[in-house]
Amino acid sequence: MRQIIRHFTDNDAYTFSCQYYVLQTYPRAEVEYTFFDRNQTVYPKGFSDLVQQQIDLMRNVKITEEEIAFMQQRMYYLPQWYFTFLRGYSFNPAEVHIGQTAEGKLEISIRGKWYSTIMWEMPVLSIISELMHNLRGDLLRYDARREYERAAEKAREILRGGLILGDMGTRRRLSFAHHDSVIRAMKEMVEQEGETVEGKFCPWAGRFTGTSNVYLAMKYKLVPIGTMSHQLIEFEENVSSIFECNFNVMRKFSDVYDGDNGIYLYDCFGDKVFFNNLSKRMALMFTGLRVDSGVEEEQTERIIEKYRSLGINPATKQVVYSNGLNIRRALEIHRFVDGRVQDSYGMGTFLTCDVENCEPMNIVVKLTQCRITEKREWHDCVKLSCDKGKTLGNPDKCAYLLKLIE
C-alpha cells in the first residue's frame, strides 16, 4: 500500500502548540503513550506489520518551506526559533512499539522524550484508520462523487442552521483523500455565500471556522484551529496534584502564549475539580472553554453559573462543543444555548468518516506514563473525563483519584 502520511503538517494544530508548550515548560520530560481501541476491534492477522511499514516510512517525512511559511502566517503565536526546531525534527520510528496478540488485538506504545513523541498521536491513528478501512473494502466501494455531494449537503445544513463550526476529523478519518474532499466541499459551499430559496437569495447564517489539520488548512487557505489536549493536564497532575493541575496548566499555558490560544480544555479530571479551581484571573485570561464530555446542556449551565459567580458576563465568552457531535445534535445545543455564550462546534468523525456502508473506528492514543526528567521516577497518567466511557489509564489510580474528588 502507498504511504499514507506524506506531509509533515498532515497533523492537528494542537500537536504543534502542545509541542512548543512542552519545549518551554518540560524540555527534559519523558513519556509513554498507549493506543486504546474503545470498540475492542479484532484486527486481521499481520495488521501490525502493515502499521509498522507505515511508521517506518515516516522517517522520510520532513517539513517543507511552504509549510513553514504558512504556519508562520496563520499560527502567528509560535516564535521563529520553533520553526528552526521543526526544520531539524525527524520522526523516529524507534519510539513506536507495535505488537498484536494471538486474538488479534493491536498493542501500540510510544515512548521517549515528550517533545519528540508528541508528534506521533495523529499519524498513528490516521494510519490505523485508513489501513483498516482499506482492508474492509471501504476504500474500494468508495464513490468520490457521491461522498463529495453528501459532504456539500452537510456543509449547507451547517451554514444554513447558523452553526459556527470547524473540522476536527484527522484522527478517525476514512482516508486522507476523503478528508481532503470534505474540506474542499466545505470551502466551496462557504464561497457560495448563501443559497437561493423560492427565488430569494438567503445568506448563510453560519460560518466554517477552519480545520484542525494544518496541511489541509494550508491547501485550502483556511485557519488551522485547536489549542491544547488533555495530555498537558494529565502530566501536570503528577507535578502539582489533581486539585491544582488545571490552574497550573492555565497559568503556564497563558505565560507560554502570552494570552493567545485561549480555549481551555477543562474536563480531564471532570468538571467539579476544574470549576472549584477556576480563578477570575484565569477566566478572564482565556477566551473560553471546550466541552469534550458530559451532557452539553448541563455543562453549559455550569459554565454560565461559574462565569456569573466570578462577575464575568458569559455572553462575552466562547464555548466550543466537541464531544462526538453530528449536525442534529449541534443544532440542538445551539438552540439551547440561545446566545447566552458564544457557542461554536468542533466536529470530527461525522464529517470525515460518515460514509455509506462504513463503520468508523473508535480509537485514541493517550498519555499513560511520564517522568519530569530522565533522572526521575515514572508515574502513571490517567484521564477521568465527565463520561465514564472516556476514563483511561491505570484503574487503581483512576479509582483513587475518583474517591478523592467525590
C-alpha positions as CSV (number, residue, x, y, z in Angstrom):
1,M,0.0,0.0,0.0
2,R,1.2,3.5,-0.7
3,Q,2.5,5.8,2.1
4,I,-0.5,7.2,4.0
5,I,1.1,10.2,5.8
6,R,3.1,12.1,3.2
7,H,3.0,15.6,4.6
8,F,4.6,16.8,7.8
9,T,1.7,19.0,8.7
10,D,-0.9,16.3,8.0
11,N,-1.3,16.7,11.7
12,D,-3.5,18.7,14.1
13,A,-2.7,22.2,15.1
14,Y,-2.8,21.4,18.8
15,T,0.1,18.9,18.2
16,F,2.3,21.9,17.4
17,S,1.0,24.2,20.0
18,C,1.4,21.5,22.7
19,Q,4.9,20.6,21.4
20,Y,6.0,24.2,21.8
21,Y,4.4,24.3,25.3
22,V,6.4,21.2,26.2
23,L,9.7,22.7,24.9
24,Q,9.1,25.7,27.0
25,T,7.9,24.1,30.2
26,Y,9.2,20.5,30.4
27,P,12.0,20.1,27.8
28,R,13.6,17.1,29.6
29,A,10.3,15.2,30.3
30,E,9.9,11.6,29.1
31,V,6.6,10.0,28.5
32,E,4.8,6.9,27.3
33,Y,1.6,6.9,25.2
34,T,-0.7,3.9,24.7
35,F,-3.1,3.0,22.0
36,F,-6.7,2.2,23.0
37,D,-9.4,0.8,20.8
38,R,-12.8,1.5,22.5
39,N,-14.6,-0.9,20.2
40,Q,-12.2,-3.8,21.0
41,T,-11.6,-4.4,17.3
42,V,-10.1,-7.7,16.3
43,Y,-7.6,-6.8,13.6
44,P,-6.7,-9.2,10.8
45,K,-3.5,-11.3,11.1
46,G,-0.4,-9.3,10.1
47,F,-2.1,-5.9,10.6
48,S,0.6,-4.8,13.0
49,D,3.2,-5.4,10.2
50,L,1.3,-3.1,7.9
51,V,1.2,-0.4,10.6
52,Q,5.0,-0.9,11.2
53,Q,5.7,-0.4,7.5
54,Q,3.8,2.9,7.5
55,I,5.6,4.0,10.7
56,D,9.0,3.2,9.2
57,L,8.1,5.4,6.2
58,M,7.5,8.4,8.5
59,R,11.3,8.9,8.9
60,N,11.3,10.4,5.5
61,V,8.5,12.9,6.2
62,K,10.1,16.4,6.6
63,I,8.6,19.8,6.9
64,T,8.8,22.0,3.8
65,E,9.4,25.7,3.5
66,E,5.9,26.1,2.1
67,E,4.5,24.6,5.3
68,I,6.7,26.7,7.5
69,A,5.7,29.9,5.7
70,F,2.0,29.0,6.1
71,M,2.5,28.3,9.8
72,Q,4.4,31.5,10.4
73,Q,1.5,33.4,8.9
74,R,-1.5,31.6,10.4
75,M,0.0,30.2,13.6
76,Y,1.5,33.5,14.5
77,Y,1.7,32.7,18.2
78,L,4.6,30.3,17.5
79,P,8.0,32.0,17.6
80,Q,10.6,32.0,14.9
81,W,13.1,29.7,16.7
82,Y,10.4,27.0,16.9
83,F,10.4,26.7,13.1
84,T,14.2,26.2,13.2
85,F,13.5,23.3,15.6
86,L,10.8,21.9,13.2
87,R,13.3,22.1,10.3
88,G,15.6,19.7,12.2
89,Y,12.9,17.4,13.5
90,S,12.7,13.8,12.2
91,F,10.1,11.2,13.1
92,N,11.9,8.4,14.9
93,P,10.2,5.1,14.3
94,A,12.2,3.5,17.2
95,E,9.9,5.4,19.6
96,V,6.9,3.4,18.4
97,H,6.5,-0.2,19.6
98,I,3.9,-2.3,17.8
99,G,2.5,-5.7,18.5
100,Q,-0.5,-7.9,18.0
101,T,-2.0,-10.5,20.3
102,A,-2.9,-14.0,19.1
103,E,-6.6,-12.9,19.5
104,G,-5.9,-10.0,17.0
105,K,-5.9,-7.1,19.4
106,L,-3.5,-4.3,18.5
107,E,-0.9,-3.2,21.1
108,I,1.0,0.0,20.5
109,S,3.0,2.2,22.8
110,I,5.1,5.3,22.1
111,R,8.0,6.1,24.4
112,G,10.7,8.8,24.6
113,K,11.2,12.5,25.1
114,W,7.9,14.2,25.3
115,Y,8.8,17.0,22.8
116,S,9.6,14.3,20.2
117,T,7.0,11.6,20.9
118,I,4.1,14.1,20.9
119,M,4.2,14.2,17.1
120,W,3.0,10.6,16.8
121,E,-0.6,10.7,18.0
122,M,-2.3,11.8,14.8
123,P,-0.1,9.8,12.3
124,V,-0.6,6.6,14.3
125,L,-4.4,7.0,14.5
126,S,-4.7,8.1,10.8
127,I,-2.6,5.2,9.6
128,I,-4.6,2.6,11.6
129,S,-7.9,4.0,10.5
130,E,-7.1,4.2,6.8
131,L,-5.4,0.8,6.8
132,M,-8.4,-0.8,8.4
133,H,-10.9,0.8,6.1
134,N,-8.8,-0.3,3.1
135,L,-8.8,-3.9,4.4
136,R,-12.5,-3.9,5.0
137,G,-13.1,-2.8,1.4
138,D,-14.4,0.6,2.3
139,L,-12.0,2.4,0.0
140,L,-12.8,0.1,-2.9
141,R,-16.5,0.8,-2.5
142,Y,-15.9,4.5,-2.1
143,D,-17.8,6.7,-4.5
144,A,-15.9,10.0,-4.6
145,R,-18.6,12.0,-6.4
146,R,-21.4,10.8,-4.2
147,E,-19.5,11.4,-1.0
148,Y,-18.5,14.9,-2.1
149,E,-22.2,15.7,-2.6
150,R,-23.0,14.3,0.8
151,A,-20.3,16.5,2.3
152,A,-21.5,19.5,0.4
153,E,-25.1,19.0,1.7
154,K,-23.7,18.7,5.3
155,A,-21.9,22.0,4.7
156,R,-25.1,23.6,3.5
157,E,-27.0,22.3,6.5
158,I,-24.4,23.6,8.9
159,L,-24.2,27.1,7.3
160,R,-28.0,27.3,6.9
161,G,-28.5,26.4,10.5
162,G,-26.3,29.2,11.9
163,L,-23.6,27.0,13.3
164,I,-20.0,28.2,13.8
165,L,-18.1,25.0,13.1
166,G,-14.6,23.7,12.4
167,D,-13.3,20.3,11.3
168,M,-11.5,18.1,13.9
169,G,-11.6,14.8,12.0
170,T,-8.0,13.9,11.3
171,R,-7.6,11.0,13.8
172,R,-10.5,8.8,12.7
173,R,-11.0,9.7,9.1
174,L,-11.8,7.2,6.3
175,S,-8.8,8.3,4.4
176,F,-6.7,11.3,3.6
177,A,-8.4,11.6,0.2
178,H,-11.9,11.7,1.8
179,H,-10.7,14.2,4.4
180,D,-9.4,16.4,1.6
181,S,-12.8,16.1,-0.3
182,V,-14.8,17.1,2.8
183,I,-12.7,20.2,3.4
184,R,-13.0,21.1,-0.3
185,A,-16.8,20.7,-0.1
186,M,-16.9,22.9,3.0
187,K,-14.8,25.6,1.4
188,E,-16.7,25.6,-1.8
189,M,-20.1,25.9,-0.1
190,V,-18.8,28.8,2.1
191,E,-17.7,30.6,-1.0
192,Q,-21.2,30.5,-2.4
193,E,-22.1,32.8,0.5
194,G,-25.7,31.5,0.6
195,E,-28.4,29.8,-1.3
196,T,-31.5,30.7,-3.3
197,V,-34.8,29.6,-1.8
198,E,-38.0,30.2,-3.7
199,G,-36.3,32.8,-5.9
200,K,-34.8,34.7,-2.9
201,F,-31.1,34.7,-2.1
202,C,-30.6,33.8,1.6
203,P,-27.1,34.5,3.0
204,W,-25.5,31.8,5.2
205,A,-26.3,32.3,8.9
206,G,-23.3,30.1,10.0
207,R,-19.6,30.1,9.4
208,F,-16.9,27.5,8.8
209,T,-14.0,28.4,11.1
210,G,-11.4,26.1,9.6
211,T,-9.8,22.7,10.1
212,S,-7.5,21.3,12.8
213,N,-5.5,19.7,10.0
214,V,-2.6,22.1,9.3
215,Y,-1.8,20.7,5.8
216,L,-5.4,20.9,4.6
217,A,-5.7,24.4,6.2
218,M,-2.7,25.4,4.0
219,K,-4.1,23.7,0.9
220,Y,-7.5,25.5,1.1
221,K,-6.3,28.7,2.7
222,L,-8.2,28.2,6.0
223,V,-7.4,28.8,9.6
224,P,-5.7,25.9,11.5
225,I,-7.8,25.5,14.6
226,G,-7.0,23.9,18.0
227,T,-5.1,24.9,21.1
228,M,-4.4,22.1,23.6
229,S,-5.1,18.5,24.5
230,H,-5.7,16.5,27.7
231,Q,-2.1,15.3,28.0
232,L,-0.9,18.6,29.4
233,I,-3.3,18.3,32.3
234,E,-2.6,14.5,32.7
235,F,1.1,15.3,33.0
236,E,0.6,18.2,35.4
237,E,-1.4,16.1,37.8
238,N,1.8,14.3,38.6
239,V,3.6,17.6,39.3
240,S,1.1,19.6,41.2
241,S,-1.8,17.3,42.2
242,I,-5.3,16.8,40.9
243,F,-6.7,19.8,42.7
244,E,-4.1,22.3,41.3
245,C,-3.2,20.9,37.9
246,N,-5.8,22.8,35.9
247,F,-4.8,26.2,37.5
248,N,-1.1,25.5,36.9
249,V,-1.6,24.4,33.2
250,M,-3.8,27.5,32.6
251,R,-1.1,29.7,34.2
252,K,1.8,28.1,32.3
253,F,-0.1,28.0,29.0
254,S,-1.1,31.7,29.2
255,D,2.6,32.5,30.1
256,V,3.9,30.5,27.1
257,Y,1.4,32.0,24.6
258,D,1.0,35.5,26.2
259,G,-2.7,35.2,26.1
260,D,-3.1,33.7,22.6
261,N,-4.5,30.2,22.1
262,G,-7.2,31.0,24.6
263,I,-9.6,28.0,24.5
264,Y,-9.1,25.7,27.6
265,L,-10.0,22.0,27.5
266,Y,-11.2,21.6,31.1
267,D,-12.7,18.1,31.6
268,C,-9.6,15.9,32.1
269,F,-10.5,15.3,35.7
270,G,-14.1,16.2,35.5
271,D,-15.9,19.5,35.8
272,K,-16.0,19.7,39.6
273,V,-12.2,19.8,40.0
274,F,-11.9,22.4,37.3
275,F,-14.7,24.8,38.4
276,N,-13.6,24.7,42.0
277,N,-10.1,25.8,40.9
278,L,-11.0,28.4,38.2
279,S,-9.9,31.8,39.3
280,K,-11.2,35.1,38.0
281,R,-7.8,36.0,36.6
282,M,-7.6,32.8,34.5
283,A,-11.3,33.0,33.5
284,L,-10.5,36.5,32.1
285,M,-7.2,35.4,30.6
286,F,-8.7,32.6,28.5
287,T,-11.2,33.3,25.6
288,G,-13.3,30.4,26.6
289,L,-13.7,26.6,27.3
290,R,-14.0,23.4,25.3
291,V,-16.7,20.9,26.3
292,D,-15.5,17.4,25.3
293,S,-17.5,15.2,27.6
294,G,-20.6,15.2,29.8
295,V,-24.1,16.3,28.9
296,E,-23.7,19.6,26.9
297,E,-26.8,21.3,28.4
298,E,-25.7,20.5,31.9
299,Q,-22.1,21.7,31.2
300,T,-23.4,24.9,29.6
301,E,-25.4,25.8,32.7
302,R,-22.4,25.1,35.0
303,I,-20.1,27.2,32.8
304,I,-22.6,30.1,32.8
305,E,-23.1,29.8,36.5
306,K,-19.3,29.8,37.1
307,Y,-18.7,32.9,35.0
308,R,-21.5,34.8,36.7
309,S,-20.2,33.9,40.1
310,L,-16.9,35.5,39.1
311,G,-18.6,38.6,37.9
312,I,-18.0,37.8,34.2
313,N,-20.7,38.1,31.6
314,P,-21.0,34.6,30.0
315,A,-22.0,36.2,26.7
316,T,-18.5,37.5,26.3
317,K,-17.0,34.0,26.5
318,Q,-16.6,31.3,23.8
319,V,-17.7,27.7,24.4
320,V,-16.5,25.1,21.9
321,Y,-18.5,21.8,21.9
322,S,-16.7,18.8,20.5
323,N,-18.0,15.6,22.1
324,G,-18.7,13.2,19.2
325,L,-21.2,15.6,17.6
326,N,-23.3,15.3,14.5
327,I,-25.2,18.2,12.9
328,R,-28.6,17.4,14.5
329,R,-27.0,17.3,18.0
330,A,-25.0,20.5,17.3
331,L,-28.2,22.3,16.3
332,E,-30.0,21.1,19.4
333,I,-27.1,22.6,21.6
334,H,-27.2,25.8,19.5
335,R,-30.9,26.3,20.2
336,F,-30.4,25.5,23.9
337,V,-27.5,28.0,24.3
338,D,-29.6,30.7,22.7
339,G,-26.9,33.3,22.6
340,R,-26.0,33.0,26.4
341,V,-22.4,32.2,25.4
342,Q,-20.6,32.4,22.1
343,D,-21.1,28.8,21.0
344,S,-19.0,27.1,18.3
345,Y,-18.5,23.5,17.4
346,G,-15.7,21.0,16.5
347,M,-16.9,18.1,14.5
348,G,-14.7,15.1,13.7
349,T,-15.8,11.6,12.7
350,F,-19.3,12.7,11.5
351,L,-17.5,14.8,8.8
352,T,-14.5,12.6,7.9
353,C,-15.8,9.1,8.3
354,D,-19.6,9.3,7.8
355,V,-19.5,7.2,4.6
356,E,-22.2,4.8,3.4
357,N,-21.7,1.2,4.4
358,C,-18.7,2.1,6.6
359,E,-18.2,1.7,10.4
360,P,-15.9,4.4,11.8
361,M,-13.1,3.4,14.2
362,N,-13.2,4.4,17.8
363,I,-9.5,4.7,18.6
364,V,-7.4,7.0,20.7
365,V,-3.8,7.5,21.8
366,K,-3.4,8.7,25.3
367,L,-0.6,9.7,27.7
368,T,-0.2,6.8,30.3
369,Q,3.2,7.4,31.9
370,C,5.5,10.3,32.5
371,R,8.6,11.5,34.4
372,I,9.7,15.1,34.7
373,T,13.3,14.4,33.7
374,E,15.3,11.3,32.7
375,K,16.6,11.1,36.3
376,R,13.2,10.9,38.0
377,E,10.8,8.1,38.6
378,W,7.9,7.2,36.3
379,H,4.3,8.0,37.3
380,D,1.0,6.8,35.8
381,C,-1.0,9.4,33.8
382,V,-4.8,9.0,33.7
383,K,-7.8,10.8,32.3
384,L,-11.2,10.7,34.1
385,S,-13.4,12.9,32.0
386,C,-17.1,13.7,32.6
387,D,-18.0,10.5,30.8
388,K,-17.2,7.1,32.4
389,G,-16.7,5.6,28.9
390,K,-13.8,8.0,28.4
391,T,-11.9,7.2,31.6
392,L,-8.5,5.8,30.6
393,G,-5.3,4.7,32.4
394,N,-4.3,2.7,35.5
395,P,-7.6,1.5,37.0
396,D,-6.2,1.7,40.6
397,K,-5.1,5.3,40.2
398,C,-8.4,6.2,38.5
399,A,-10.3,4.7,41.4
400,Y,-8.1,6.5,43.9
401,L,-8.5,9.9,42.2
402,L,-12.2,9.5,41.8
403,K,-12.5,8.8,45.5
404,L,-10.5,12.0,46.2
405,I,-12.8,14.2,44.2
406,E,-16.2,12.7,45.1
